[in-house]
Amino acid sequence: MKNIIPEGNNGPGTVVGVNVALTGVLKDQSDIAVYGMVEGEVVSDNLVIIGQTAQIKGPVRGQVVTVAGIVRGSIEASEKLEILSTGKVFGSIGAKDLVVHSGATISGKVTMAGEEEEVTTSPASEATGDETASKSGNQAEGEPAVAEKTEAGAADVLLPDDD
């Protein structure tokens, strides 16, 4: 993962280096990239990157959140949350779109935000009562898992088969 954040209209944003440990609220209207340790809240109006060396103890909020390190706290992504293969999340997750790569760890409640959608089931899933039965076998090896909305708005995470 690159250590560079694309510059927007408000400058490059905030970068917490590998050897930095912060306690308190880290808030920026621009992008935030964390490669060190933060104990407290991390909030951005845009992109939040949790690098592979990062450890966060507290809630994380952003429009797009990418996790390659460890987060011990809730994550709220108003648009997209991506958990890379080295990412570990111990806490509740709320996102409009969720991508979970093979090898990632999630321990907590997953809620998909957005419009209510009706879930349709195939004959195979109706027989088992599992709304994800018809889609889990179509995933190619190495392809990231994708969360799908259920009737209650929670998500079932589909992980690749290890065949």
N, C-alpha and C positions, 0 to 999 in steps of 0.2 A: 504494500500500500504506500502510495506516495505521501510525502510529508508536506505537500504543497496544496494550499486552498486557492481555488480560482478567485481572482480579484473581481469584485462587483463594484457597484457605484459607491458603496460605503467603505471601500478599502478591503484589505485582506481578512479582517476579522481577528479572532483571538486564537492563539496557539499556546497550549500548555505543553511544554517540552517534557522529554522522557525523565529528566532529573528534577522535575518540579512537583511539589506537593502543595495543594491548596485546600483550605477549609473555608466554607462559606458559600455564598451564591455567586455563580459565574453566569453572567447574563450579557448578551450582545445581540444587537439587531442584525449584525452580519453573521457570517459563518463562524463556527467554533470547532476546533480540532483539539482533542485531548490525547496526549501520548504518555502523560504522567499520571499522578494520583489526584483525585478530587473527592473530598468528603463534603458533600452538600449538593445543592441543586445546580444543574446545568441547563440553561434556557437560551434558545436562539429563535429568532423569527425566520431563520432560513435553515441551513445545513448544519448538522452536528455529526462529527466524525469521532468515533471512539476507536483509537488506534489499537493495534495488537498488543502494545506494551501498557496500555491504559488500564486503570482500575478506578471505577466510579462507585462511591457509596452514597446513594441518594437518587432522587428523581431526575430524569432527563426528558426535556421537551424540545421539539423542533418540528419544522415542516418536513424535512427529510432527515432521517437518522440512520447512520451506518455503524454497525457494531462489529469490531474485530477483536476487542479486548473483553474485559469483565465489567458488568454492570450489576450492582446489588441495589436494586431499587426499581421503581416503575419507569416505563418508557411510554411517552405519548408522542406519536408522530402524526401530524395532521394530514400528511400526504402519504409518505412511504417509509417503512422500516425495513432495513435489510440487515440480516444477521449473517455474517460471513462464517466460514468453516471454523475459524479460531474463536469466534464470539461466544460468550457465555452470559446469559441473562437470568438473574434470580429475582423475579418480581413480575408484577402484572404488566401486560403490554396492551396498548391501544393504538390502532393504526387503520388507515383507510386501505392501504395495500401492504402486504407482508410477504417478504421473501426470506426463506430460511435455507441456507446452504447446507449440504451434507457435512456432518461433523459438528455443527453448531449445537449449543445446549440452551434449552429454555426450561425454566422451572417457575411456573406461575400461570395466572389466568390470561388468556388471549381474547381480546375483544376487537372485532372489526367494526370500525365506524363507517358511517355513510348511510345511504338510502337503504330502506328495508327492501330486500329482494326475496321473491318466492323461490324456494329451492325445489327443483324438479328432480325426480329420481328415475333411474332406469329399472327395468324388471329385475335385474340382478340385485340392485340395492334395496328394492322393495321387499324382496324375499328375505334379506338379512336384516332389514331395518337400518342399514348403514347408508347414509346419503353420499359417502365418499367411495363406496365400493366400485362404482363404475369408472372412476377416474384414477385411482391409485395405481392400477396396472399399466397405465399409458405413459408413465414417466420414464425417461431415459436415464441410464446410470450416469451419475455425476451431475445431473440436472438438479437445481435447487428445489427444495420443497416449496409449495405454494399453499397458503392458507385459503380456505374457502368459507364463505359465510354460511351459517346454519340459520334455521328459522328464528332462533332467539337472539341472533346477532353475534354469538360467540363463534369461534372458528375451530375447525378441525385442521390440523397440520398434516399434510401428506408428505411422507418421507420416502425417498427412493428405496426400492427393494434391493436387498443385498445379495441377490441371486448371482 
